[in-house]
Amino acid sequence: MDQQGWRGLRPKIAGQTAPVGDSRHRIPGPLPGKDWGLCRTAGIRRPNSGEDSALGNRCGHRRHCELPEAAPVRPQATAPDTGHSPLSGVDCDCGIGSVACPHACCIGPLSHSGIFVHCWTTTAMDGSAAELEALVRLENRNFPDEPTTVEVLRYRARERQSFYFAREEAVWSGDCMIGYGSLHRAWWLEQPGRYRIYISVDKDWRRRGIGTRIWQRLLSLAATTERIRWLESGAREDRPDALDFLMARGFEPEDRVEKSELALGGFNPENWQHKRTAPSKGGAAICSLQEAMEQYPDWQQRLWHLEHRLYRDVPSAVSFRPLEFRHWLAQRMDSPGFSPNACWLALNQATGDWIGFTNLLEETGYPRGLDTGFTGVERNWRRKGLATALKLHAIEWALNEGFEYIRTDNGSNNPMYRLNLELGFQPRPAWIGMVCECPG
């Protein structure tokens, strides 16, 4: 739908000039004497003759690209693992062969005897336990240093889908998920028309058009109901292939999120005792949320207001949009890693006002690891050691509970990142946030 700003997101056709960021790039047109057709899976044009060219050798589908697309059907568990077609020496998981395969998605590298292909299908996700378990295997295979769990993924999916537009697609080879994508409204930002897209492809299945296929399906599903003005995404800095994928689609860097980790085995809390007790000299006190719940019957409303005030000052390219109390309450209390014993508050001793907060979350696939949820202090109470004291209370609790590490992330221009480094956190590969403006 051109009127809704999809021109910059459609597959680029040879010979057109397409906007990419602030510059314009000429897309190579067909070579002389070539009969060109559109490859649906890769989203590029290629010569029908099957001969390699500047773009054709990126496809490899050959005649298969010209088949009409059938509705994708997820292979059942009883489907044969391998098959062989006498047509053109093609191998295909569905047992039919790429020339006649109804899935219209068989692709693969060339071989000396013809084309070796693998059949995969794309389906909408229904959130079943089997699908989430397959997604956990995919994500943990791609990011073994950042393991996740079914409970965490179910919570995040429920968080996306409870109140806002969200779509999820999966790509399967047999019963193995080899690709995943999600597109949902960026409900936490005060920028209408901003959406987040995320795509993950198994590391052994990349560069076969799977990520492009997921991309196209998600955007085509959204085009009927949503008016997308901006797309945001990102990738770790140690994933240049993912960054290249986004930049090829017009994304530009927007921010850098520094990730870091504290190994608790090397942390000595006795070296920080003077920092841990410093707030009491300035009229502040620190307690756990569990303790505050016994004293303040309205603790939920107090915490909701405090978090919203603190989030306004988090350095960000786009302002955060406050959640209504009922939505915040559902998300906060429903989080699988939330525990009042792993939250700490800074209080004004004279008035009882809540002026600072930090918390830890058990949201990793490793049972002895923790993530920092959020840390912040009211403006009038900053530069008094409150953030340091809050973090030290959290670190001491994690040590006593037998955890092995704490991870966190901060914007590169956030003073909290420097505080974490002072406490002994070590840098990990950063996250590069990227954004693409969709003309319309």
N, C-alpha and C positions, 0 to 999 in steps of 0.2 A: 504494500500500500504506500505509494509514493507520497500521498498527502499526509501520511503519519510518520514520515521521516525514515523510510527504509532504503532509500536509494544508496546510502553509504554502507549498507549492511548486506546487500545482495551479492551473490557471486559475480565477480568482475568478468565482463565479456571482452574478448580480445578486440582491440582497436578503440575501446572507450577510454576516456580520461576520468579517473576516479579520485575523489578527495581522500587524502591520507594526512591527518593532522592539519597543519597549515600549508602544506605543499601539495602539488598535484603531480601524480605519477602516470606516465603513459604506459598502458598495458600492451605488451607485444601483440600485434595482429597476426593473422595466418600467414604462413610462408607461401610464396608463389607456387601455384599448381597443387595446393593441398585442399582437400575437401574436409572442412572442419565440422565437428559436432560437439555437443555439450556433455561433459562428464558430470553427472549429477552428484556422484559421491565426493569427488575432489573439489567441485565447484570451479573448474577451469575448463577452457576449451582445448581440444586436442584434435589432431588429424585423424580422420576415419580410417585412413590407410594403415594405421598402426605403426607407422615409421616414427622414430624418435625425432623430436624437434626441441626447440627451446622450452616449450611447455609440455609437449607430448611425453617426454621421458619422465615427467613427474607423475604420470597417471598410471600407465601399465595395464589399464583395463581393456584396451583394444576394442573389439567388436561388442563386448559386454556392455559398454557404456551406452549403446544405442537401444538397449532393450527397454520396453515400457516398464515403469516401476510398479511392482505389486505391493499390496498392503503387507507390511512386515509381520511375520509370525514367529514368535519365539520358539526355537527348537525344543522338543521335548527330551526328557532324559533318555528315551529309548532310541533317539536318532543315532544313526551310525556315526562313529568318530571320524571315519575317513571314507572316501569313495573315489571312484575313478571314472572319468568320462572318456570315451573313445574320440570325442570331438576335440581336435586341436591339441591333444595330449594334455588336457586340463584336469587337475585334481580339485575336488570340492568336498567340503565336509557334509553337504546335504546329499551327496551321492548322485547329483544330477550333472554337474559340470557347469562352468561359467557361461557357456553360450546359451544353455537352456535353463539356467538356474532362475527360479521365480523370485528369489529374494532380491535380485538386482543389487547385490553388495559384495560380490566375490572379487577380492583383490589380492595382490601379492607380488613378490619379486619375480623377475623373469628367470627362467632356467634355460639350459641349452636345448632342451627337447620341446619347449613351448612355454607355457605360462603356468606357474604353480600358484594356486589361489586358495583362499580360505573363506568359507561362507560365514557371515555373521549377520545378526538381525538386531533391529532397534525397537525397543518397546518403552511405553510409559511405565513408570514405577508406581506400584500400589502400596508400598510401605510394609510389605509382608516381612516376617522374620527371616525367611529364606533370602529375600532380596537384600535386606540390611546385612546379613551375614556375608553375602557375596560382595557387597560394597566394602565392608570392613577388610576383607581379604585383599581387595583391589587397592584400597588406600594404604594399608599396612605394607603391601608389597612395594608400592611406589615411594612411601615415606616410612621406612622401618625405624627411623630415629624419632618419629612422632606418631607412635601407635595410637589408635582410637578403638572404640568399643561400640557394640550394637546399641547400648543404652544411650551413649552420647549422640550417635547419629540419629536415633529415633527422636531424642529431645530436640535436636536442631531442626529436623524436618518438621516436627510439630510446631516449633517456634515460627518457622517460615510460613506454614500453611494455615495457621490459626486465624489470621486476620487479613492477609494480604495475598495478592496474586503470586503464585509459585508453580513452577513446572519442573519435573524431573524426568530425565530420559536415561535409559541404560542400553548398552550394546553388549550382546551376548555371543559367545562362541560355544555352542552346546549349552551346558549349564554353568559356564564360567563367565562372569562379568569381566569384560575387557575394556569397557569404557563407560563413563558416567558424566552427566552434565546436569546442572540446575540453573534456573533463571528465576529470580524473584525480585520483588520491589525492595529497594533499600529503605525500609520503613523507619530506620533509626536516624535518617538524615533529613534535614529541612531543605530538600531540593526536589520539587515535584518532577516526576518523569525520570527519576534516576533508578536504575535497576542493576543488580549484580548478577554476573554470569560466571559460572565455574565449570571447568571441564577437566576431567582426569582420564588418561588413557594408560593402560598397562604398559610398562616400560618395554615389553617385548612385542608390542603391537603398534608402536608409533610409526609415523610416516607412511601410513596406509590409508589415509583419508577418514579415519574414524572420528577424530576430533572435529574435522570439518563437517562431517555428517551430523554430529550431535549439535554443533553450532547452528546449522541451517534449520534443523527440526525445531529447536527451542525458539528461534526467532520467528519461524513461520507460525508456530502455535500462539505466540504472543501477539502477532500482528493483527489478529481478529478483534482483540479486546483492549489492548494496551497501547498507550501513546508513549513510546520510549524516546526520551531526549538525550539521556546519557547512559552509557553502559560502563560499569566499573568492574574490574577484575584485578588480577595480579598473579605473581609467582615468586618463588624464592629465587634469590640472586644466583644460587648454584644450579638453577634450571634454565640455562640459556635457550633450550629448545622451546620451552613454554613461553618465555619472553618474546622470542622470535615469532611464535604463533600469534601472539596478541598484536605485536607491532605491525605484522603483515596485514592486520585487519583494522589499522588506523588508530590503535591505542598508543597513548603517550604516557610516560611516567608522571604520576601526580604526587606521590609521597613515598617515603621509605620508613618501614617499621623495623626497628632494631630488635632482634630476638636475643635473649641471653639466658644463662642457666647458672644456678648456684649449686655446687656439689656440697651437700651438708656434711659429708665426712671430714672435710677440711676446715669447717667453720668452728671457731672457738668463741662462744658467747661471752666468756669472761672478759674478752678484750673490748667488749662493747657495752659493759654494764653502765658506764657513766652516760652513754647516749640513751640507753633504755630508760633511765630514770629522770632524764633532764626535763621532760614536760612538767613534772610536778612542781618545779621551781618557778614555772611561768604561769601557774594557775590552771593547768589542764590535768586531766586524769585519763587513764586508758583502762578499758575493760573489754571483756568479750561480749559479743552480741547475746550469747546465752545468759550472761549475768544481767544485761540490760533488759532482756525480755521479762525478767522477774520484777523489775522496778518500774518499767514503763508499759502500761497496758496498750498504748497506741504506738508500739514500737514499729509496726509495719509502715504506718503513715510517716513516722519520723524518718525511717530509713529511706523511703521513697523520695521524700522531699530533699534529704541530704544528698542522695545520689544525683538527682536532677540538678541541684545547684553546683555540684562538683563537676559534672560532665560538661557544663557550659564552658569551663576553662581548660578542657583538654585540647591541646594544640591539634588542629585538624584542618584539612583543606576545605571541608564543608561542615557547617554547624550541625550538631546533634539535635534531633527532634524528641522532645519528652514523650514518654509513653503514658497513656492514661493509667490510673492506679490499678484498675482491674487487670489490664494487660500486663503491667509490670509485676503484679502479685503472682499471676499465673506463671509467668516465665521464671521469676526468681525462685518461687517455692517449688516449682516443678523440675528445676535443674538437678540432674543426677549427682552433681558434685557439690551441691550446696549443703553447708552444715553451720548452724549458729556457733558451734564451738570453734570453727575455723574462720570467724569474722571478728574484727576488733574495731572498737570505737574510741575516738578521742572526744572527751566531754569538757565543756567549760565548767570548772568546779564551782564558780559563783552562781551561774544561772541554770546549769544542767543541760544547756543546749548541746546538740550533737554537732561537732565541728570537724571531724575527720573520720576516715574509714579505710580499712583494707580487708581483703579476704583471700583465702586460698580455696582452690577447687580441685577435687579429685576427678578430673576429666581426661585423664590419659589412659592409654591401654596398658601402661605399666603400673602395677599396683603400688609401687613405692615412690611414685612421682606425683608432683603437685604443679598446678598452674596458678599464677596470681590472677585473681579476677579483676580487681580495680583498687587503686590507692589514690586518695586525694585528701586535701585539707582546705578548709575555708580560707579565703583570701586574707582576712585580717589576722589569721593565726599562722601564716607561713613564715619561714625563716626562723622558726623557734624550735626546730628539731622534732616536730610532731610526726612527720612522715617517716623519719628514720626510726623513731621509737615504735611506731605502729608496725613497721616491717620487722624490727627486731623481736617484737612479741610474736609475730607470725613465724619467724625463723625458729625461735626457741620452742614453740609448740610443735613444729614439724620435726625437730630433732627429738623431742621427748616421745613423739608418736612413732618414731622409727622410720620416717621417710628418708629417701636418699638424695632427692634433688628438688629444686623449685625452679620453674621456668616462668618467664614473663616476656612481654614485648612492649615497646614504647616507640612513639614517633621519634625520629632522629633529632628533632629540635625540642624534645620534651626534657626538662631538667630532671625528671624522675629516672631517665636512663643513666645520667651521670651518677645519681645516688646509688643505683643498682650496681654500677661498676665499682664504686667505693666500697660497697658491702662485699664484694668478691664475686659478683656475677661475671661470667665469661661470655663473650659474644659468640653467637651462632649465626648461620646464614640468615640474612635479613630478608624481609618480604618487600617486594617492590609493588606498590599499589599503582594501578594504571587506569586510565579513563579514556573513553572515546565519545565524542559528541556526535550525535546522530542528526544530520540535517533534515529538516522537514518544514 
